[in-house]
Amino acid sequence: MYASMAAADAELDASAAASMLSGYRANNGLTAVTIDPELMKLADAQARAMATHDKMDHNVIRDFGERLKIAGYKSTVAAENIGAGYHTLAEAFSGWRDSPPHRKNMLLEGVSRIGIAAAYSPQSKYRVFWALILARPGDGRG
């Protein structure tokens, strides 16, 4: 499937993810999202932690709210989708769209920024772990 972590990373185009998600949100009467470098780092840490521990769990590092707080990320609204076993962005997006709680997060009113990451774990039955964070910054960044 993938020869290396770099190959898995190449599968994830954050701009394409933001565009795909923005289109989905627009079709549902919601605002677009843009990439947030801080959320990209947080999503990457979550995806890599799940891959390292071979465990799909929001709390593999610590609680989502705690991770935001520790990183100093202030938000008025935030949500996280995780996944495992999807080999492409399209598969992950489709899986989240078809899951009511994940779809609810993707269609969360007021979010304007995202961070998304995938981490490869060759020894895992899942092989690829995903994290998507959606938020609206609470410090006036919009």
DSSP file (Angstrom, degrees, kcal/mol; ACC not computed):
  #  RESIDUE AA STRUCTURE BP1 BP2  ACC     N-H-->O    O-->H-N    N-H-->O    O-->H-N    TCO  KAPPA ALPHA  PHI   PSI    X-CA   Y-CA   Z-CA
    1    1 A M              0   0    0      0, 0.0     2,-0.4     0, 0.0   126,-0.0   0.000 360.0 360.0 360.0 -74.8    0.0    0.0    0.0
    2    2 A Y        -     0   0    0      1,-0.1     3,-0.1   120,-0.0     4,-0.0  -0.937 360.0-156.5-116.2 140.4    2.4    2.7    1.2
    3    3 A A  S    S-     0   0    0     -2,-0.4     2,-0.3     1,-0.2    -1,-0.1   0.755  74.2  -7.6 -84.2 -25.3    6.2    2.3    1.2
    4    4 A S  S  > S-     0   0    0      1,-0.1     4,-1.6   117,-0.0     3,-0.2  -0.959  75.2 -91.2-159.3 172.3    6.8    4.9    3.9
    5    5 A M  H  > S+     0   0    0     -2,-0.3     4,-2.6     1,-0.2     5,-0.2   0.889 123.2  58.7 -58.4 -39.3    5.4    7.6    6.2
    6    6 A A  H  > S+     0   0    0      1,-0.2     4,-2.1     2,-0.2    -1,-0.2   0.876 102.3  53.2 -60.1 -37.8    6.2   10.1    3.4
    7    7 A A  H  > S+     0   0    0     -3,-0.2     4,-0.9     2,-0.2    -1,-0.2   0.900 109.4  48.1 -65.1 -39.2    4.1    8.2    1.0
    8    8 A A  H >< S+     0   0    0     -4,-1.6     3,-0.8     1,-0.2     4,-0.5   0.919 110.6  51.3 -66.7 -41.8    1.1    8.4    3.4
    9    9 A D  H >< S+     0   0    0     -4,-2.6     3,-1.5     1,-0.2    -1,-0.2   0.870 103.1  59.9 -61.1 -35.8    1.7   12.1    3.9
   10   10 A A  H 3< S+     0   0    0     -4,-2.1    -1,-0.2     1,-0.3    -2,-0.2   0.783  96.3  62.4 -64.3 -25.8    1.7   12.6    0.2
   11   11 A E  T << S+     0   0    0     -4,-0.9     2,-0.7    -3,-0.8    78,-0.6   0.712  93.5  74.1 -70.0 -19.7   -1.8   11.2    0.1
   12   12 A L    <   -     0   0    0     -3,-1.5     2,-0.7    -4,-0.5    -1,-0.1  -0.853  56.7-179.9-105.7 110.6   -3.0   14.1    2.2
   13   13 A D     >  -     0   0    0     -2,-0.7     4,-2.4     1,-0.2     3,-0.2  -0.923  12.7-161.5-106.7 107.3   -3.3   17.4    0.5
   14   14 A A  H  > S+     0   0    0     -2,-0.7     4,-2.6     1,-0.2     5,-0.2   0.854  90.6  53.7 -61.1 -35.9   -4.6   19.9    3.2
   15   15 A S  H  > S+     0   0    0      2,-0.2     4,-2.3     1,-0.2    -1,-0.2   0.908 109.2  48.5 -64.5 -40.8   -5.7   22.4    0.6
   16   16 A A  H  > S+     0   0    0      2,-0.2     4,-2.9     1,-0.2    -2,-0.2   0.895 111.0  51.4 -64.7 -39.1   -7.8   19.7   -1.1
   17   17 A A  H  X S+     0   0    0     -4,-2.4     4,-2.7     2,-0.2     5,-0.2   0.930 110.8  47.3 -63.1 -45.3   -9.2   18.7    2.2
   18   18 A A  H  X S+     0   0    0     -4,-2.6     4,-2.6     1,-0.2    15,-0.4   0.900 114.3  47.9 -62.8 -40.5  -10.2   22.3    3.0
   19   19 A S  H  X S+     0   0    0     -4,-2.3     4,-2.4     2,-0.2    -2,-0.2   0.918 113.0  47.5 -65.3 -44.8  -11.7   22.6   -0.5
   20   20 A M  H  X S+     0   0    0     -4,-2.9     4,-2.1     2,-0.2    -2,-0.2   0.930 116.1  44.1 -62.2 -46.7  -13.7   19.4   -0.2
   21   21 A L  H  X S+     0   0    0     -4,-2.7     4,-2.6     2,-0.2    -2,-0.2   0.892 112.2  52.4 -67.4 -40.2  -15.0   20.2    3.3
   22   22 A S  H  X S+     0   0    0     -4,-2.6     4,-2.8    -5,-0.2    -1,-0.2   0.903 109.7  49.7 -62.8 -41.3  -15.8   23.8    2.2
   23   23 A G  H  X S+     0   0    0     -4,-2.4     4,-2.2     2,-0.2    -2,-0.2   0.914 111.3  48.6 -62.8 -43.2  -17.8   22.5   -0.7
   24   24 A Y  H  X S+     0   0    0     -4,-2.1     4,-0.6     1,-0.2    -2,-0.2   0.911 113.4  47.1 -62.9 -43.0  -19.7   20.1    1.5
   25   25 A R  H ><>S+     0   0    0     -4,-2.6     5,-2.9     1,-0.2     3,-1.0   0.906 110.0  52.9 -66.0 -41.5  -20.4   22.9    4.0
   26   26 A A  H ><5S+     0   0    0     -4,-2.8     3,-2.0     1,-0.3    -2,-0.2   0.895 103.9  56.6 -61.0 -40.2  -21.5   25.2    1.2
   27   27 A N  H 3<5S+     0   0    0     -4,-2.2    -1,-0.3     1,-0.3    -2,-0.2   0.697 109.6  47.5 -63.8 -17.9  -24.0   22.6   -0.1
   28   28 A N  T <<5S-     0   0    0     -3,-1.0    -1,-0.3    -4,-0.6    -2,-0.2   0.102 125.1-101.3-110.5  19.6  -25.4   22.7    3.4
   29   29 A G  T < 5S+     0   0    0     -3,-2.0     2,-0.2     1,-0.2    -3,-0.2   0.711  81.3 126.2  74.0  22.4  -25.7   26.5    3.7
   30   30 A L      < -     0   0    0     -5,-2.9    -1,-0.2    -8,-0.1    -2,-0.1  -0.703  61.6 -94.0-114.4 164.9  -22.5   26.9    5.8
   31   31 A T        -     0   0    0     -2,-0.2    -1,-0.1     1,-0.1    80,-0.1  -0.273  41.8-103.2 -74.1 159.1  -19.4   28.9    5.6
   32   32 A A        -     0   0    0     -7,-0.1     2,-0.3    -6,-0.1    -1,-0.1  -0.240  30.2-134.9 -73.8 166.6  -16.1   27.7    4.1
   33   33 A V        -     0   0    0    -15,-0.4     2,-0.3   -14,-0.0    80,-0.3  -0.909  12.0-157.6-123.0 153.3  -13.1   26.7    6.1
   34   34 A T  E     -a  113   0A   0     78,-2.2    80,-2.3    -2,-0.3     2,-0.3  -0.864  32.3 -90.8-125.1 163.0   -9.4   27.5    5.7
   35   35 A I  E     -a  114   0A   0     -2,-0.3    80,-0.2    78,-0.2     3,-0.1  -0.532  33.5-158.8 -75.5 135.3   -6.2   25.7    6.9
   36   36 A D     >  -     0   0    0     78,-2.8     4,-2.3    -2,-0.3     5,-0.2  -0.971  10.6-149.0-115.8 118.1   -4.9   26.8   10.3
   37   37 A P  H  > S+     0   0    0      0, 0.0     4,-1.9     0, 0.0     5,-0.1   0.856  98.7  51.5 -56.0 -37.4   -1.2   26.0   10.9
   38   38 A E  H  > S+     0   0    0      1,-0.2     4,-2.0     2,-0.2     5,-0.1   0.913 111.1  46.9 -67.0 -41.5   -1.8   25.5   14.7
   39   39 A L  H  > S+     0   0    0      1,-0.2     4,-2.8     2,-0.2    76,-0.3   0.837 107.6  58.0 -68.9 -31.2   -4.6   23.1   14.1
   40   40 A M  H  X S+     0   0    0     -4,-2.3     4,-2.4    74,-0.3    -1,-0.2   0.924 107.6  47.3 -61.6 -43.4   -2.5   21.2   11.5
   41   41 A K  H  X S+     0   0    0     -4,-1.9     4,-2.3     2,-0.2    -2,-0.2   0.909 113.3  47.8 -64.1 -42.2    0.1   20.7   14.2
   42   42 A L  H  X S+     0   0    0     -4,-2.0     4,-2.0     2,-0.2    -2,-0.2   0.902 113.0  47.7 -66.5 -41.3   -2.5   19.5   16.7
   43   43 A A  H  X S+     0   0    0     -4,-2.8     4,-2.8     2,-0.2     5,-0.2   0.906 111.6  51.3 -65.3 -41.0   -4.1   17.1   14.1
   44   44 A D  H  X S+     0   0    0     -4,-2.4     4,-2.7    -5,-0.2     5,-0.2   0.917 109.2  50.0 -62.3 -43.7   -0.7   15.8   13.2
   45   45 A A  H  X S+     0   0    0     -4,-2.3     4,-2.1     1,-0.2    -1,-0.2   0.902 112.9  47.3 -61.7 -40.5    0.2   15.1   16.8
   46   46 A Q  H  X S+     0   0    0     -4,-2.0     4,-2.4     2,-0.2    -2,-0.2   0.939 113.2  46.8 -67.2 -47.0   -3.1   13.2   17.3
   47   47 A A  H  X S+     0   0    0     -4,-2.8     4,-2.2     1,-0.2    -2,-0.2   0.924 114.9  47.0 -61.6 -44.1   -2.8   11.1   14.1
   48   48 A R  H  X S+     0   0    0     -4,-2.7     4,-2.8    -5,-0.2    -1,-0.2   0.881 110.6  52.2 -66.7 -37.9    0.8   10.2   15.0
   49   49 A A  H  X S+     0   0    0     -4,-2.1     4,-2.3    -5,-0.2    -1,-0.2   0.919 110.3  48.2 -64.8 -42.1    0.0    9.4   18.6
   50   50 A M  H  X>S+     0   0    0     -4,-2.4     5,-2.0     2,-0.2     4,-0.8   0.918 113.6  47.8 -63.5 -41.4   -2.8    7.0   17.4
   51   51 A A  H  <5S+     0   0    0     -4,-2.2     3,-0.4     2,-0.2    -2,-0.2   0.915 112.0  49.6 -64.3 -43.1   -0.4    5.4   14.9
   52   52 A T  H  <5S+     0   0    0     -4,-2.8    -1,-0.2     1,-0.2    -2,-0.2   0.890 119.9  36.3 -62.7 -40.6    2.3    5.0   17.6
   53   53 A H  H  <5S-     0   0    0     -4,-2.3    -1,-0.2     2,-0.2    -2,-0.2   0.468 102.5-131.7 -91.5  -2.5   -0.1    3.4   20.0
   54   54 A D  T  <5 +     0   0    0     -4,-0.8     2,-0.4    -3,-0.4    -3,-0.2   0.913  68.8 121.2  50.2  47.5   -2.0    1.5   17.3
   55   55 A K      < -     0   0    0     -5,-2.0     2,-1.0    -6,-0.2    -2,-0.2  -0.974  61.3-144.6-145.8 124.0   -5.2    2.8   18.9
   56   56 A M        +     0   0    0     -2,-0.4     2,-0.3    -3,-0.1    28,-0.1  -0.790  51.2 133.5 -88.8 105.1   -8.0    5.0   17.4
   57   57 A D    >   -     0   0    0     -2,-1.0     3,-1.5    26,-0.1     4,-0.2  -0.956  58.2-140.8-158.3 130.0   -9.0    7.1   20.4
   58   58 A H  T 3  S+     0   0    0     -2,-0.3     4,-0.4     1,-0.3     3,-0.4   0.801 107.9  47.7 -60.1 -28.5   -9.6   10.8   21.0
   59   59 A N  T 3  S+     0   0    0      1,-0.2    -1,-0.3     2,-0.1     4,-0.2   0.111  70.7 116.5-103.2  20.8   -7.8   10.5   24.3
   60   60 A V  S <  S+     0   0    0     -3,-1.5    -1,-0.2     2,-0.1    -2,-0.1   0.852  98.4  17.8 -61.1 -34.1   -4.7    8.7   23.2
   61   61 A I  S    S-     0   0    0      1,-0.5     2,-0.3    -3,-0.4    -2,-0.1   0.847 137.8 -58.1 -93.6 -62.7   -2.6   11.7   24.2
   62   62 A R  S    S-     0   0    0     -4,-0.4    -1,-0.5     0, 0.0    -2,-0.1  -0.936  77.4 -46.1-168.1 173.9   -5.1   13.4   26.4
   63   63 A D     >  -     0   0    0     -2,-0.3     4,-2.4    -4,-0.2     5,-0.2  -0.140  53.5-119.5 -51.2 142.8   -8.6   14.9   26.2
   64   64 A F  H  > S+     0   0    0      1,-0.2     4,-2.1     2,-0.2     5,-0.2   0.904 113.5  50.2 -53.8 -48.3   -9.3   17.0   23.1
   65   65 A G  H  > S+     0   0    0      1,-0.2     4,-2.3     2,-0.2    -1,-0.2   0.883 110.4  50.4 -60.1 -39.3  -10.1   20.1   25.2
   66   66 A E  H  > S+     0   0    0      2,-0.2     4,-3.1     1,-0.2     5,-0.2   0.898 107.5  53.7 -65.5 -40.5   -6.9   19.7   27.2
   67   67 A R  H  X S+     0   0    0     -4,-2.4     4,-1.7     1,-0.2    -2,-0.2   0.907 110.6  46.6 -62.0 -41.1   -4.9   19.4   24.0
   68   68 A L  H  X>S+     0   0    0     -4,-2.1     5,-2.6     2,-0.2     4,-0.5   0.932 114.7  47.4 -63.6 -45.4   -6.3   22.7   22.7
   69   69 A K  H ><5S+     0   0    0     -4,-2.3     3,-1.3     1,-0.2    -2,-0.2   0.928 110.9  49.7 -63.4 -47.2   -5.7   24.4   26.0
   70   70 A I  H 3<5S+     0   0    0     -4,-3.1    -1,-0.2     1,-0.3    -2,-0.2   0.863 110.3  51.6 -61.1 -36.6   -2.1   23.1   26.4
   71   71 A A  H 3<5S-     0   0    0     -4,-1.7    -1,-0.3    -5,-0.2    -2,-0.2   0.591 114.4-120.1 -75.7  -9.5   -1.3   24.3   22.9
   72   72 A G  T <<5 +     0   0    0     -3,-1.3     2,-0.8    -4,-0.5    -3,-0.2   0.703  59.3 153.8  77.9  19.3   -2.7   27.7   23.8
   73   73 A Y      < -     0   0    0     -5,-2.6     2,-0.5    -6,-0.2    -1,-0.2  -0.737  28.4-160.3 -87.8 112.2   -5.4   27.5   21.1
   74   74 A K        +     0   0    0     -2,-0.8    64,-2.8    -3,-0.1    65,-0.4  -0.801  19.0 167.2 -93.7 127.9   -8.4   29.6   22.0
   75   75 A S  E     -B  137   0A   0     -2,-0.5     3,-0.1    62,-0.3    -2,-0.0  -0.983  40.1-150.6-140.3 151.7  -11.6   28.8   20.2
   76   76 A T  E    S+     0   0A   0     60,-2.6     2,-0.3     1,-0.4    -1,-0.1   0.715  94.8   9.8 -89.1 -24.4  -15.3   29.6   20.6
   77   77 A V  E    S+B  136   0A   0     59,-0.9    59,-2.2    33,-0.1    -1,-0.4  -0.973  72.2 167.5-152.0 141.3  -16.2   26.2   19.1
   78   78 A A  E     +B  135   0A   0     -2,-0.3     2,-0.3    57,-0.2    57,-0.2  -0.991   5.8 176.3-155.7 149.3  -14.1   23.2   18.2
   79   79 A A  E     -B  134   0A   0     55,-2.5    55,-2.6    -2,-0.3     2,-0.4  -0.974  14.2-146.9-149.7 159.2  -14.6   19.5   17.2
   80   80 A E  E     -B  133   0A   0     -2,-0.3     2,-0.4    53,-0.2    53,-0.2  -0.997   5.1-166.9-135.4 133.4  -12.5   16.6   16.3
   81   81 A N  E     -B  132   0A   0     51,-3.0    51,-3.1    -2,-0.4     2,-0.3  -0.953  12.4-175.7-110.8 137.5  -13.0   13.7   13.9
   82   82 A I  E     +B  131   0A   0     -2,-0.4     2,-0.3    49,-0.2    49,-0.2  -0.896   5.6 169.7-125.1 161.7  -10.7   10.7   14.0
   83   83 A G  E     -B  130   0A   0     47,-1.8    47,-3.2    -2,-0.3     2,-0.3  -0.979  15.1-157.5-161.1 166.6  -10.6    7.7   11.8
   84   84 A A  E     +B  129   0A   0     -2,-0.3    45,-0.2    45,-0.2     3,-0.1  -0.989  68.7  32.6-152.1 145.2   -8.5    4.7   10.9
   85   85 A G  S    S+     0   0    0     43,-2.6     2,-0.4     1,-0.3    44,-0.1   0.293  75.3 126.0  94.0 -10.0   -8.2    2.3    7.9
   86   86 A Y        -     0   0    0     42,-0.4    -1,-0.3     1,-0.1    -3,-0.1  -0.686  42.3-164.6 -80.4 133.3   -9.0    4.9    5.3
   87   87 A H        +     0   0    0     -2,-0.4     2,-0.3    -3,-0.1    -1,-0.1   0.621  67.3  32.7 -96.3 -13.4   -6.3    4.9    2.6
   88   88 A T  S  > S-     0   0    0      1,-0.1     4,-2.3    40,-0.1     5,-0.2  -0.927  80.4-112.6-137.5 162.7   -7.2    8.2    0.9
   89   89 A L  H  > S+     0   0    0    -78,-0.6     4,-3.0    -2,-0.3     5,-0.2   0.901 118.1  55.8 -58.5 -42.1   -8.6   11.6    1.8
   90   90 A A  H  > S+     0   0    0      1,-0.2     4,-2.4     2,-0.2    -1,-0.2   0.901 108.2  47.7 -60.5 -41.3  -11.7   10.7   -0.3
   91   91 A E  H  > S+     0   0    0      2,-0.2     4,-2.6     1,-0.2    -1,-0.2   0.923 113.3  47.4 -65.4 -43.9  -12.3    7.5    1.8
   92   92 A A  H  X S+     0   0    0     -4,-2.3     4,-2.5     2,-0.2     5,-0.2   0.937 113.6  47.9 -62.6 -46.5  -11.8    9.3    5.1
   93   93 A F  H  X S+     0   0    0     -4,-3.0     4,-2.7     1,-0.2    -2,-0.2   0.917 112.8  48.5 -60.9 -44.4  -14.2   12.1    4.0
   94   94 A S  H  X S+     0   0    0     -4,-2.4     4,-2.0    -5,-0.2    -1,-0.2   0.907 111.2  50.4 -63.0 -42.6  -16.8    9.7    2.8
   95   95 A G  H  < S+     0   0    0     -4,-2.6     4,-0.3     1,-0.2    -2,-0.2   0.918 113.8  44.6 -62.1 -43.9  -16.6    7.7    6.0
   96   96 A W  H >< S+     0   0    0     -4,-2.5     3,-1.2     1,-0.2     7,-0.4   0.903 111.5  53.0 -67.2 -41.0  -17.0   10.8    8.1
   97   97 A R  H 3< S+     0   0    0     -4,-2.7    -1,-0.2     1,-0.3    -2,-0.2   0.859 109.2  49.9 -62.2 -35.2  -19.9   12.1    5.9
   98   98 A D  T 3< S+     0   0    0     -4,-2.0    -1,-0.3    -5,-0.2    -2,-0.2   0.455  96.8  80.0 -85.4  -0.6  -21.7    8.7    6.3
   99   99 A S  S <> S-     0   0    0     -3,-1.2     4,-3.2    -4,-0.3     3,-0.4  -0.934  75.8-143.3-108.4 116.5  -21.4    8.7   10.1
  100  100 A P  H  > S+     0   0    0      0, 0.0     4,-2.3     0, 0.0     5,-0.1   0.861  98.1  45.0 -50.1 -46.9  -23.9   10.9   11.9
  101  101 A P  H  > S+     0   0    0      0, 0.0     4,-1.5     0, 0.0     5,-0.1   0.895 117.4  45.1 -67.2 -35.4  -21.7   12.2   14.7
  102  102 A H  H  > S+     0   0    0     -3,-0.4     4,-2.2     2,-0.2     5,-0.2   0.896 112.4  51.2 -72.1 -39.9  -18.8   12.9   12.3
  103  103 A R  H  X S+     0   0    0     -4,-3.2     4,-1.8    -7,-0.4    -1,-0.2   0.910 106.6  55.5 -61.0 -42.0  -21.1   14.5    9.8
  104  104 A K  H  < S+     0   0    0     -4,-2.3    -1,-0.2    -5,-0.3    -2,-0.2   0.901 108.2  48.5 -57.7 -41.9  -22.4   16.8   12.6
  105  105 A N  H >< S+     0   0    0     -4,-1.5     3,-1.6     1,-0.2    -1,-0.2   0.915 110.1  50.5 -64.9 -43.1  -18.9   17.9   13.3
  106  106 A M  H 3< S+     0   0    0     -4,-2.2    -1,-0.2     1,-0.3    -2,-0.2   0.789 115.2  44.3 -66.4 -25.7  -18.1   18.6    9.7
  107  107 A L  T 3< S+     0   0    0     -4,-1.8     2,-0.3    -5,-0.2    -1,-0.3   0.074  81.5 144.2-104.6  22.8  -21.3   20.7    9.5
  108  108 A L    X   -     0   0    0     -3,-1.6     3,-1.2    -5,-0.1     2,-0.1  -0.464  53.2-120.0 -66.3 123.8  -20.7   22.5   12.8
  109  109 A E  T 3  S+     0   0    0     -2,-0.3     3,-0.1     1,-0.2    -1,-0.1  -0.405  89.8  20.4 -67.3 137.5  -22.0   26.0   12.5
  110  110 A G  T 3  S+     0   0    0      1,-0.3    -1,-0.2    -2,-0.1     2,-0.1   0.192  82.3 131.7  94.8 -16.4  -19.4   28.7   13.0
  111  111 A V    <   +     0   0    0     -3,-1.2    -1,-0.3     1,-0.1    25,-0.3  -0.451  20.1 166.2 -71.4 145.7  -16.2   26.8   12.4
  112  112 A S        +     0   0    0     23,-2.3   -78,-2.2     1,-0.2     2,-0.3   0.461  54.2  55.4-134.3 -11.0  -13.9   28.6   10.0
  113  113 A R  E     -aC  34 135A   0     22,-2.7    22,-2.4   -80,-0.3     2,-0.3  -0.927  56.1-171.5-129.8 151.8  -10.5   26.8   10.4
  114  114 A I  E     -aC  35 134A   0    -80,-2.3   -78,-2.8    -2,-0.3     2,-0.3  -0.957  12.9-165.8-137.0 159.4   -9.3   23.2   10.1
  115  115 A G  E     + C   0 133A   0     18,-2.0    18,-3.2    -2,-0.3     2,-0.3  -0.980  18.1 179.6-136.0 137.4   -6.3   21.1   10.7
  116  116 A I  E     + C   0 132A   0     -2,-0.3     2,-0.3    16,-0.2    16,-0.2  -0.996   3.6 169.1-141.4 144.8   -6.0   17.6    9.2
  117  117 A A  E     - C   0 131A   0     14,-2.3    14,-2.3    -2,-0.3     2,-0.4  -0.993  18.1-157.0-152.3 155.0   -3.4   14.9    9.3
  118  118 A A  E     - C   0 130A   0     -2,-0.3     2,-0.4    12,-0.2    12,-0.2  -0.993  10.9-164.0-131.0 140.9   -2.8   11.2    8.4
  119  119 A A  E     - C   0 129A   0     10,-2.5    10,-2.7    -2,-0.4     2,-0.4  -0.993  13.5-136.6-129.3 135.3   -0.1    9.0   10.0
  120  120 A Y  E     + C   0 128A   0     -2,-0.4     8,-0.2     8,-0.2  -115,-0.1  -0.710  18.8 179.5 -93.5 135.9    1.0    5.7    8.6
  121  121 A S    >   -     0   0    0      6,-3.4     3,-1.5    -2,-0.4     6,-0.4  -0.822   7.6-170.3-136.5  95.5    1.6    2.7   10.8
  122  122 A P  T 3  S+     0   0    0      0, 0.0    -1,-0.1     0, 0.0     6,-0.1   0.769  85.9  53.0 -61.5 -27.4    2.8   -0.4    8.8
  123  123 A Q  T 3  S+     0   0    0      4,-0.1     2,-0.2     3,-0.0    -2,-0.0   0.629  93.0  93.3 -82.6 -12.2    2.4   -2.8   11.7
  124  124 A S  S <  S-     0   0    0     -3,-1.5    -3,-0.1     1,-0.1   -69,-0.0  -0.507  76.2-134.7 -83.9 147.1   -1.2   -1.8   12.4
  125  125 A K  S    S+     0   0    0      1,-0.2    -1,-0.1    -2,-0.2     3,-0.1   0.785 112.1  50.4 -64.6 -25.6   -4.3   -3.6   10.9
  126  126 A Y  S    S-     0   0    0      1,-0.1     2,-1.9   -75,-0.1   -41,-0.2   0.833  83.0-170.0 -80.3 -34.1   -5.5    0.0   10.2
  127  127 A R        +     0   0    0     -6,-0.4    -6,-3.4   -43,-0.1     2,-0.4  -0.164  65.8  50.3  70.7 -41.9   -2.3    1.1    8.5
  128  128 A V  E     - C   0 120A   0     -2,-1.9   -43,-2.6    -8,-0.2   -42,-0.4  -0.992  65.4-163.8-131.7 132.9   -3.4    4.8    8.3
  129  129 A F  E     -BC  84 119A   0    -10,-2.7   -10,-2.5    -2,-0.4     2,-0.3  -0.919  11.7-159.5-114.5 140.1   -4.8    7.0   11.2
  130  130 A W  E     -BC  83 118A   0    -47,-3.2   -47,-1.8    -2,-0.4     2,-0.4  -0.897  11.6-175.2-123.1 146.3   -6.6   10.3   10.5
  131  131 A A  E     -BC  82 117A   0    -14,-2.3   -14,-2.3    -2,-0.3     2,-0.4  -0.986   1.0-177.4-140.0 132.7   -7.4   13.3   12.6
  132  132 A L  E     -BC  81 116A   0    -51,-3.1   -51,-3.0    -2,-0.4     2,-0.5  -0.996   5.7-169.2-128.1 123.7   -9.5   16.3   11.5
  133  133 A I  E     -BC  80 115A   0    -18,-3.2   -18,-2.0    -2,-0.4     2,-0.4  -0.963   1.4-171.2-115.8 130.8   -9.9   19.3   13.8
  134  134 A L  E     +BC  79 114A   0    -55,-2.6   -55,-2.5    -2,-0.5     2,-0.3  -0.960  19.1 151.9-118.7 136.6  -12.5   22.0   13.1
  135  135 A A  E     -BC  78 113A   0    -22,-2.4   -22,-2.7    -2,-0.4   -23,-2.3  -0.987  43.2-133.8-156.7 163.4  -12.6   25.3   15.1
  136  136 A R  E     -B   77   0A   0    -59,-2.2   -60,-2.6    -2,-0.3   -59,-0.9  -0.980  40.8-122.2-119.4 114.1  -13.4   28.9   15.2
  137  137 A P  E     -B   75   0A   0      0, 0.0     3,-0.4     0, 0.0     5,-0.4  -0.239  13.6-151.3 -57.0 142.5  -10.6   30.8   16.8
  138  138 A G  S    S+     0   0    0    -64,-2.8   -63,-0.2     1,-0.2   -65,-0.0   0.231  80.7  75.3-100.5  13.1  -11.7   32.8   19.9
  139  139 A D  S    S-     0   0    0    -65,-0.4    -1,-0.2     0, 0.0   -64,-0.1   0.080 116.8 -90.6-114.8  25.1   -9.1   35.5   19.6
  140  140 A G  S    S+     0   0    0     -3,-0.4    -2,-0.1     1,-0.0     0, 0.0   0.535  93.2 120.6  84.9   5.6  -10.6   37.6   16.7
  141  141 A R              0   0    0      1,-0.1    -3,-0.1    -5,-0.0    -1,-0.0   0.690 360.0 360.0 -77.0 -16.6   -8.7   35.7   13.9
  142  142 A G              0   0    0     -5,-0.4    -1,-0.1   -29,-0.0    -4,-0.1   0.447 360.0 360.0  78.6 360.0  -12.1   34.7   12.4
